Amino acid sequence: MFSKTAGQLLTRSFLSPRIPHWAQNELYNLDESSFARPRRAFLIGLVLPGRPGYVVEEHLDELAQLAESAGAKVAGRAVQNRKAPDPATYIGKGKVEEIAATARELGADLLVFDDDLAAGQIKNVEEASGLPAMDRSGLILDIFDQRARSREARTQVELARLRYMLPRLTRQWSHLSRQGGGVGQRGGEGEKQLEQDRRVLRVRIRHLEAELEKIERTRGVQRHGRRGIPTVALTGYTNAGKSTLFNRLTHAGTLAEDRLFATLDAKLRRGVVDGAGPVVFSDTVGFIRKLPHHLVSSFRSTLGEIATADLVLHVIDRSHPHWREQKEVAEGVLEELGVERERVVDVFNKSDLVEPGEIRNGGLWVSAVDGEGLAELRAEVARRLGRGTRPSTVLEASPDFA
């Protein structure tokens, strides 16, 4: 199975193709000097009373996108109906064994659950199935680990992962033998290896928190330097088209891909809007349902660009069949960040993909791809900022502030 000490625990990242400074890649199975095939994942969902089966299937569709975005291949899926989650294995030991047999037949070598599992549940699932297992939060963290490029993003992702792992040390490593103590040794005689591991993680967490505080102070200085220049933050559900719209507004040339969490680092560009003067636009990380709370808290410095913005453009993929749920998820995170509703403008993106007969009520309808509705959006930005009302055009873009 897997190594047990805290230092080795940091290597347990199943899906990250990039090897960060603190973690060893496990997305690809190493075969001598070359990379072998990527992981093949088998997805598992749980239907509970009050949670319809079609909703679980929709969530598994998104989980499949997450797995593919992380670089894994989806081999299959299974759904279990229960009155309540099984405390030991979440879906029941018999079901775990049944799924494991099916997964092996399909060539899968990893079980991925759509909900968060406790440490003991993951341990029991792995023992019953003989396959490694991970939950939705672990998968999202692996994706974030792959995409983190800047020092700030790497620090935030590492902090989120350690916060995720700390409670999962419980029970799974409780069998480890006690270490001998002595005069001057912290913890005294008989301290468990588990307690040492927890202390190692807590020390590292405090160090990362201090690093982020320094980064936040730097961002504060940058914001102070932009005082007097209004800021507009683009936010919303992941893959809603924020980066494409950001490029349209600023000519920034930011990476815009049709995949989940293509953007992690907050990107800032200065633009000049006709009748409004200079404006700073920021493109931020997207949201997703069941977004781990520790990930939101770890990304507070990046998400701070949203919380402090004069205007927030909530970009919504209006062509998505579940756009209402995605809208509610993003609104919940904005509320958690303390963003007042008065500062938010709903922008329904991808209007070019919406049926021609669709009723277009509320918000602004745009297509970041073909430019439809952008003049109206710019005019609304100018009006909201109190700088003017006539249609506007971004005239210039400056280098990234970050």
C-alpha positions in Angstrom: 0.0 0.0 0.0 1.1 3.6 0.6 3.8 5.1 2.8 2.5 6.3 6.2 4.7 9.1 7.5 3.7 12.7 7.0 6.7 13.4 4.8 5.8 10.5 2.5 2.1 11.3 2.8 2.7 14.4 0.8 3.4 12.2 -2.2 -0.1 10.7 -2.3 -1.3 12.6 -5.4 -2.9 10.2 -7.8 -3.6 12.4 -10.8 -1.0 15.2 -11.0 1.1 15.0 -14.1 3.3 17.9 -12.9 5.7 17.1 -10.1 5.5 20.0 -7.6 8.3 20.8 -5.2 6.6 18.8 -2.4 4.8 16.0 -4.2 5.7 13.1 -6.4 3.6 12.5 -9.5 1.4 9.4 -9.6 -0.8 10.2 -12.6 1.4 8.1 -14.8 2.7 4.7 -13.8 6.5 4.9 -14.1 7.8 2.2 -16.4 11.6 2.3 -16.3 12.6 5.7 -17.9 9.3 6.4 -19.7 5.8 7.3 -18.7 3.3 4.5 -19.2 -0.5 4.9 -19.7 -2.5 7.4 -17.5 -4.8 6.3 -14.8 -8.1 4.7 -15.7 -10.8 5.9 -13.3 -14.0 4.2 -12.3 -16.6 6.8 -10.9 -19.0 6.1 -8.0 -22.1 8.0 -7.0 -24.6 7.5 -4.1 -28.3 8.0 -4.4 -29.9 9.0 -1.0 -33.5 9.8 -0.1 -34.2 13.3 -1.3 -31.3 13.1 -3.9 -32.9 11.9 -7.2 -30.9 9.5 -9.4 -30.8 11.8 -12.4 -29.1 14.5 -10.2 -26.4 12.0 -9.2 -25.9 11.0 -12.8 -25.5 14.7 -13.7 -22.9 15.1 -10.9 -21.1 12.0 -12.2 -21.0 13.7 -15.7 -19.2 16.6 -14.1 -17.0 14.3 -12.2 -16.0 12.6 -15.5 -15.1 16.0 -16.8 -13.0 16.7 -13.7 -11.2 13.3 -14.1 -10.5 14.0 -17.8 -9.3 17.5 -17.0 -6.9 15.9 -14.6 -5.5 13.6 -17.3 -7.3 10.4 -16.3 -9.4 8.2 -18.6 -12.9 7.3 -17.4 -13.4 3.6 -17.7 -16.9 3.4 -16.2 -19.3 4.4 -13.5 -21.7 2.9 -10.9 -24.5 4.3 -8.7 -25.6 2.8 -5.4 -28.9 3.4 -3.7 -28.9 3.6 0.1 -31.0 5.1 2.9 -27.8 6.5 4.4 -24.0 6.3 3.7 -22.3 3.3 5.1 -20.0 4.5 8.0 -17.3 2.0 7.0 -17.2 2.1 3.2 -19.7 4.7 2.2 -21.5 2.4 -0.3 -21.3 -0.9 1.6 -18.6 -3.6 1.6 -20.5 -5.9 -0.8 -21.0 -3.1 -3.3 -17.3 -2.1 -3.1 -16.3 -5.7 -3.9 -18.8 -5.8 -6.8 -17.6 -2.5 -8.2 -13.9 -3.5 -7.8 -14.6 -6.6 -9.9 -16.3 -4.5 -12.6 -13.6 -1.9 -12.5 -10.9 -4.5 -13.1 -12.8 -6.0 -16.0 -12.8 -2.5 -17.6 -9.1 -2.0 -16.9 -9.7 0.7 -14.2 -7.0 1.2 -11.6 -8.5 4.0 -9.5 -11.9 4.4 -7.8 -13.2 8.0 -7.6 -16.1 8.9 -5.4 -18.3 11.9 -6.2 -18.6 12.9 -2.5 -16.0 13.5 0.3 -15.0 10.4 2.2 -13.6 10.1 5.7 -10.1 8.7 6.2 -11.4 5.4 7.6 -13.8 5.0 4.6 -11.0 5.5 2.1 -8.8 3.0 4.0 -11.7 0.4 4.2 -12.6 0.9 0.5 -8.9 0.3 -0.6 -8.6 -2.8 1.6 -11.9 -4.3 0.3 -11.3 -3.4 -3.3 -7.5 -3.8 -3.6 -7.6 -0.5 -5.6 -6.6 3.0 -4.6 -9.5 5.4 -3.9 -10.0 9.1 -3.8 -12.9 11.5 -3.4 -14.1 14.6 -5.3 -12.2 17.0 -3.2 -9.0 15.1 -3.7 -9.5 15.1 -7.4 -10.1 18.9 -7.5 -7.0 19.4 -5.5 -5.0 17.3 -8.0 -6.3 19.5 -10.8 -5.4 22.7 -9.0 -1.9 21.2 -8.3 -1.5 20.6 -12.1 -2.6 24.1 -13.1 -0.7 26.2 -10.4 2.1 28.1 -12.0 2.7 31.2 -9.9 4.3 31.2 -6.4 1.0 32.4 -5.0 -1.1 29.6 -6.6 1.4 26.9 -5.7 1.4 28.1 -2.1 -2.4 28.2 -2.0 -2.8 24.7 -3.5 -0.3 23.2 -1.1 -2.0 24.8 1.9 -5.4 23.5 0.7 -4.0 20.0 0.2 -2.5 19.9 3.7 -5.7 21.2 5.3 -7.5 18.5 3.4 -5.1 15.8 4.5 -4.7 16.7 8.2 -8.0 15.3 9.5 -7.5 12.3 7.2 -4.5 11.2 9.3 -7.0 10.1 12.0 -7.6 6.3 12.3 -5.8 5.4 9.0 -2.4 5.7 10.7 -3.5 5.0 14.3 -2.0 1.5 14.2 1.6 2.9 14.0 3.9 1.9 16.8 4.8 4.4 19.5 8.2 6.1 19.4 10.5 6.1 22.3 10.8 9.4 24.2 13.3 10.9 26.5 14.5 14.0 28.4 14.3 17.0 26.1 12.2 15.3 23.4 9.0 16.9 22.6 5.9 14.8 23.3 7.6 12.6 25.9 7.8 8.8 26.1 5.4 6.9 23.9 4.4 9.6 21.4 2.7 8.0 18.4 4.0 8.3 14.9 0.6 9.7 14.1 1.1 12.6 16.5 4.5 13.4 15.0 2.9 13.4 11.5 0.2 15.8 12.6 2.8 18.1 14.1 4.8 18.1 10.8 1.7 19.0 8.8 0.7 21.7 11.3 4.1 23.3 11.2 4.1 23.3 7.4 0.5 24.8 7.4 1.6 27.6 9.7 4.6 28.3 7.4 2.3 28.4 4.3 -0.2 30.7 6.1 2.6 33.1 6.9 3.7 33.0 3.2 0.2 33.8 2.0 0.0 36.7 4.5 3.1 38.2 2.9 1.5 37.7 -0.6 -1.7 39.3 0.6 0.2 42.3 1.9 1.9 42.6 -1.5 -1.5 42.5 -3.2 -2.7 45.1 -0.8 0.1 47.4 -1.8 -0.7 46.8 -5.5 -4.4 47.6 -4.8 -3.3 50.8 -3.0 -1.2 51.7 -6.1 -4.3 51.3 -8.2 -6.4 53.5 -5.9 -8.7 55.8 -7.9 -8.8 53.3 -10.8 -12.0 51.2 -10.7 -11.7 47.4 -10.8 -14.0 44.9 -12.5 -13.7 41.2 -11.6 -14.9 38.4 -13.8 -16.2 35.4 -11.9 -18.5 32.5 -12.2 -18.7 28.7 -12.6 -15.7 27.0 -14.1 -15.6 26.8 -17.9 -18.3 29.5 -18.2 -16.1 31.5 -20.7 -14.6 34.0 -18.2 -11.1 34.0 -19.8 -12.5 34.4 -23.3 -14.6 37.3 -22.2 -11.6 38.7 -20.3 -9.6 38.6 -23.6 -12.4 40.4 -25.4 -12.4 43.2 -22.9 -8.7 43.6 -22.6 -6.9 42.1 -25.6 -4.9 40.2 -23.0 -4.3 36.9 -24.9 -4.9 34.9 -21.7 -5.2 31.1 -21.9 -8.8 30.1 -22.7 -9.5 26.4 -23.0 -12.6 24.3 -23.0 -11.8 22.5 -19.8 -12.5 22.9 -16.1 -10.2 25.2 -14.1 -8.1 26.4 -17.0 -7.4 29.5 -15.0 -6.1 29.5 -11.4 -4.0 32.6 -11.0 -5.8 36.0 -10.9 -4.8 37.9 -14.0 -5.2 41.7 -14.1 -5.1 44.0 -17.1 -5.7 47.7 -17.4 -8.1 48.8 -20.1 -9.5 52.1 -21.2 -13.3 52.3 -21.7 -14.8 55.0 -23.8 -16.5 57.5 -21.6 -15.3 55.8 -18.5 -11.5 56.2 -18.4 -9.0 53.5 -17.2 -10.4 50.3 -15.7 -8.6 47.3 -14.2 -10.2 44.0 -15.2 -9.4 40.7 -13.3 -9.9 37.1 -14.4 -10.2 34.8 -11.4 -10.5 31.1 -10.6 -13.8 29.5 -11.4 -16.2 27.8 -9.0 -17.7 24.4 -9.0 -20.3 22.5 -7.0 -19.0 20.8 -3.9 -16.0 23.1 -4.0 -13.8 22.1 -0.9 -14.2 24.8 1.8 -10.5 24.6 2.6 -9.8 25.4 -1.1 -11.9 28.6 -0.9 -10.1 29.7 2.3 -6.7 28.9 0.9 -7.4 31.0 -2.2 -8.5 34.0 -0.2 -5.7 36.2 -1.6 -6.7 35.4 -5.2 -10.4 35.6 -4.4 -9.8 38.9 -2.7 -9.7 40.5 -6.1 -13.4 39.6 -6.3 -14.2 40.7 -2.8 -12.6 44.2 -3.3 -13.7 44.8 -6.8 -15.9 47.8 -7.6 -18.0 45.7 -10.0 -18.3 41.9 -10.3 -19.3 40.4 -13.7 -20.9 37.0 -12.9 -20.3 35.1 -16.1 -22.9 32.3 -16.7 -22.8 29.7 -19.4 -26.4 30.2 -20.6 -26.0 27.3 -23.1 -25.4 24.7 -20.3 -28.4 22.6 -19.5 -27.8 23.1 -15.7 -27.0 26.8 -15.8 -29.4 27.6 -13.0 -27.6 25.3 -10.6 -24.3 26.6 -11.7 -25.5 30.1 -11.1 -26.7 29.2 -7.6 -23.3 27.6 -6.8 -21.4 30.8 -7.8 -23.8 33.0 -6.0 -23.3 31.0 -2.8 -19.5 31.4 -3.0 -19.9 35.2 -3.7 -22.1 35.4 -0.6 -19.4 33.5 1.4 -16.8 36.1 0.2 -19.1 38.9 1.3 -19.8 40.3 -2.1 -22.9 42.5 -2.0 -25.6 41.7 -4.6 -25.6 45.4 -5.7 -22.0 45.0 -7.0 -22.9 42.0 -9.2 -24.0 42.0 -12.8 -25.2 38.8 -14.4 -23.7 38.2 -17.8 -25.2 35.3 -19.7 -22.4 34.1 -22.0 -22.4 31.8 -25.0 -25.6 33.3 -26.4 -24.5 32.0 -29.8 -25.1 28.5 -28.6 -28.6 29.2 -27.2 -31.7 28.2 -29.3 -33.0 31.2 -31.3 -36.4 31.1 -29.7 -35.1 31.2 -26.1 -36.6 34.0 -24.1 -33.8 36.4 -23.0 -35.0 37.8 -19.7 -32.8 39.5 -17.1 -29.1 40.1 -17.2 -26.9 40.9 -20.2 -26.6 38.4 -23.0 -23.2 38.2 -24.7 -21.1 35.9 -26.8 -17.4 36.2 -26.0 -16.6 34.2 -29.1 -18.4 36.3 -31.8 -18.7 39.6 -29.9 -22.5 39.7 -29.6 -23.7 42.0 -26.8 -20.3 43.3 -25.9 -21.1 46.9 -26.6 -24.1 46.7 -24.2 -21.9 45.1 -21.6 -19.3 47.8 -21.8 -22.0 50.5 -21.6 -23.3 48.8 -18.5 -19.8 48.7 -17.0 -19.4 52.4 -17.6 -22.9 53.2 -16.2 -22.3 51.1 -13.0 -19.0 52.7 -12.4 -20.6 56.1 -12.7 -18.4 57.2 -15.6 -20.8 57.4 -18.4 -23.6 55.6 -20.4 -22.6 55.4 -24.0 -21.3 52.2 -25.6 -17.6 51.8 -25.0 -14.6 50.0 -26.4 -11.4 48.9 -24.8 -8.7 50.9 -26.4 -5.6 49.5 -24.8 -4.3 46.9 -22.4 -1.3 47.1 -20.1 0.9 44.3 -18.7 -0.3 42.1 -15.9 -0.4 43.8 -12.5 0.1 40.5 -10.7 
